[in-house]
Amino acid sequence: MPDPRRRRRCRTTRRRPAAAHVEVEADTAQALAENVTLTFSAESESDKAGITSLRVVLPEGITPADVTYGAGPKGWTFGATADGYTVKGPAVAVGEDAEYSVRVRQLPDAGQLAFKTLQGYGDGRVDRWIELGSSGGHGHGNSAPVLKLEAAAPGATVKSPTPTPTPTPSAPARPAPAPSPAPSNTSAAGETAESGGLSAGGWTAIGAGALVAIAAAALLLRRRSGTAAG
């Protein structure tokens, strides 16, 4: 009679996912080639959650400004980081591979390029494909995807690096206009002192009053004169 424990061990082995990895291919795998499309294929290693992100560290000679997004899973987006880029979005189906492409302005003059990759899943799991050279372990800690390059074409040269956008300097702030000086009362005070303590308006009022008094007195005198004559 077969050992039931042996049968359980065999079933467990069959359900275990195969060793996964990330692969990279190029439409022109040659040093100093320009406008090269790189296609990455990340194999799923989980039977519980789908892939949601791929974080890539670029090799020396390629800057984030040199890379533009091509295509990827539906709903995924591309974003540059300090040392590479990240493509991410809704989880692909459980067990399904995630494939995307980017366009590189120019490949460096090298024999091979390693693209260290962190592969994230919807349940928080992360597979780290970051080791250089072969790795005997399964799951975390496997080798980074490597692209082997042919020698540069005769006459090929390194192009100037892509300029990094610089912030536009802001215009200097204009100085605030100086407040207008308040009208001084010194002159008016001096004129008042010289006029015996009265302003010009005060003296005008006094003069008008005197004229009215003189006119009234003349009118009264005229009436008296008329009465005496009658």
JOURMO-V351409 format. One record per residue. RES is the residue in three letters. PHI is phi as a letter, one per 40 degrees, with the letter a starting at -180 (NA if undefined). PSI is psi in degrees with one decimal (none if undefined). OMEGA is omega in whole degrees, 0 to 359 (999 if undefined). Layout:
((RES,PHI,PSI,OMEGA) (RES,PHI,PSI,OMEGA))
This chain:
((MET,NA,130.2,183) (PRO,c,146.9,178) (ASP,c,117.5,181) (PRO,c,-30.5,179) (ARG,c,-35.4,179) (ARG,c,-39.2,179) (ARG,c,-39.4,180) (ARG,c,-40.1,179) (ARG,c,-38.2,180) (CYS,c,-41.5,180) (ARG,c,-39.4,179) (THR,c,-40.9,180) (THR,c,-39.3,181) (ARG,c,-32.5,182) (ARG,c,-17.2,183) (ARG,c,129.8,181) (PRO,c,149.0,179) (ALA,c,159.8,179) (ALA,d,128.4,183) (ALA,b,168.1,180) (HIS,a,175.6,177) (VAL,b,134.8,179) (GLU,b,152.1,178) (VAL,b,138.1,177) (GLU,b,159.3,180) (ALA,b,145.2,177) (ASP,c,-22.3,174) (THR,b,93.2,182) (ALA,c,73.1,183) (GLN,a,137.8,179) (ALA,d,139.0,179) (LEU,g,9.6,175) (ALA,c,146.9,184) (GLU,b,152.6,178) (ASN,f,56.8,184) (VAL,c,134.4,175) (THR,c,122.0,177) (LEU,b,132.8,178) (THR,b,124.6,181) (PHE,b,138.8,177) (SER,b,115.3,181) (ALA,b,116.1,180) (GLU,c,139.0,180) (SER,c,138.5,178) (GLU,b,3.9,183) (SER,b,140.3,174) (ASP,b,15.8,181) (LYS,b,-27.7,183) (ALA,a,155.2,179) (GLY,c,161.3,179) (ILE,c,135.0,180) (THR,b,-16.6,182) (SER,a,154.5,174) (LEU,b,114.4,181) (ARG,b,120.3,187) (VAL,b,134.1,172) (VAL,c,121.1,184) (LEU,c,147.2,177) (PRO,c,164.6,179) (GLU,c,135.6,181) (GLY,h,-10.4,176) (ILE,b,126.2,180) (THR,b,159.1,178) (PRO,d,-31.3,180) (ALA,c,-17.5,181) (ASP,c,-4.5,188) (VAL,b,133.5,174) (THR,b,153.3,184) (TYR,c,141.7,176) (GLY,b,-84.5,180) (ALA,a,161.7,180) (GLY,a,-169.4,179) (PRO,d,153.2,182) (LYS,d,129.9,178) (GLY,g,-2.4,180) (TRP,c,150.0,180) (THR,b,163.4,183) (PHE,b,138.1,177) (GLY,a,132.5,179) (ALA,c,148.9,175) (THR,b,-178.6,182) (ALA,c,-32.1,183) (ASP,b,12.5,181) (GLY,i,-128.5,181) (TYR,a,168.4,176) (THR,b,135.2,170) (VAL,b,132.5,184) (LYS,a,165.5,179) (GLY,i,-161.6,179) (PRO,d,147.4,182) (ALA,c,136.3,172) (VAL,c,169.5,181) (ALA,d,145.2,180) (VAL,d,129.7,180) (GLY,g,-3.6,182) (GLU,c,143.0,179) (ASP,c,155.5,176) (ALA,b,121.9,181) (GLU,b,137.7,178) (TYR,a,168.4,180) (SER,b,151.7,175) (VAL,b,161.2,179) (ARG,b,128.5,183) (VAL,b,131.6,183) (ARG,d,-45.6,176) (GLN,a,138.3,175) (LEU,c,146.5,180) (PRO,c,168.6,178) (ASP,c,88.1,184) (ALA,a,166.4,179) (GLY,c,-29.1,177) (GLN,a,158.1,182) (LEU,b,131.1,178) (ALA,b,132.5,180) (PHE,b,89.4,179) (LYS,c,133.3,188) (THR,b,135.2,171) (LEU,b,122.0,185) (GLN,b,112.7,183) (GLY,c,151.8,180) (TYR,b,165.1,182) (GLY,c,-21.1,180) (ASP,c,9.8,179) (GLY,g,-6.8,179) (ARG,c,147.6,179) (VAL,b,124.2,172) (ASP,c,130.8,186) (ARG,b,99.4,178) (TRP,c,77.8,191) (ILE,b,-6.1,185) (GLU,c,141.5,177) (LEU,c,127.6,185) (GLY,g,173.3,184) (SER,c,149.2,179) (SER,b,132.6,182) (GLY,c,-8.6,183) (GLY,c,162.6,178) (HIS,b,139.7,178) (GLY,g,-123.3,183) (HIS,c,145.1,174) (GLY,g,15.9,180) (ASN,c,173.1,186) (SER,c,147.8,175) (ALA,c,149.9,176) (PRO,c,137.3,184) (VAL,b,135.5,177) (LEU,b,119.0,178) (LYS,c,137.1,185) (LEU,b,145.8,171) (GLU,c,165.5,179) (ALA,c,151.8,181) (ALA,c,150.0,178) (ALA,c,149.0,178) (PRO,d,132.1,179) (GLY,g,-6.1,180) (ALA,c,140.0,181) (THR,b,161.3,177) (VAL,c,125.7,178) (LYS,c,156.7,178) (SER,c,145.3,182) (PRO,c,151.8,177) (THR,c,125.4,181) (PRO,c,138.9,177) (THR,c,128.9,180) (PRO,d,133.5,178) (THR,b,144.4,180) (PRO,c,139.8,178) (THR,c,125.6,181) (PRO,c,138.3,181) (SER,c,147.2,180) (ALA,c,141.1,180) (PRO,c,141.9,181) (ALA,c,137.3,178) (ARG,c,139.2,179) (PRO,c,143.9,179) (ALA,c,139.1,180) (PRO,c,142.1,180) (ALA,c,139.3,181) (PRO,c,141.4,179) (SER,c,136.0,181) (PRO,c,140.5,179) (ALA,c,143.9,180) (PRO,d,134.3,183) (SER,c,141.7,178) (ASN,c,8.0,184) (THR,c,-45.4,182) (SER,c,-43.8,180) (ALA,c,-38.6,180) (ALA,c,-39.2,180) (GLY,c,-42.2,180) (GLU,c,-37.9,179) (THR,c,-41.8,181) (ALA,c,-41.6,181) (GLU,c,-22.7,182) (SER,c,22.2,178) (GLY,g,27.4,177) (GLY,g,-4.3,179) (LEU,b,147.0,176) (SER,c,172.9,179) (ALA,c,-35.5,178) (GLY,c,-38.6,180) (GLY,c,-44.2,179) (TRP,c,-34.7,178) (THR,c,-42.9,179) (ALA,c,-40.4,180) (ILE,c,-43.6,180) (GLY,c,-43.0,180) (ALA,c,-40.6,179) (GLY,c,-39.6,180) (ALA,c,-41.0,179) (LEU,c,-41.6,179) (VAL,c,-40.6,180) (ALA,c,-41.0,180) (ILE,c,-41.7,180) (ALA,c,-39.7,180) (ALA,c,-40.2,180) (ALA,c,-39.4,179) (ALA,c,-40.4,180) (LEU,c,-41.4,179) (LEU,c,-42.0,180) (LEU,c,-37.9,181) (ARG,c,-41.8,181) (ARG,c,-39.2,179) (ARG,c,-40.1,180) (SER,c,-39.3,181) (GLY,c,-38.7,181) (THR,c,-41.3,180) (ALA,c,-37.1,180) (ALA,c,-31.1,181) (GLY,c,none,999))
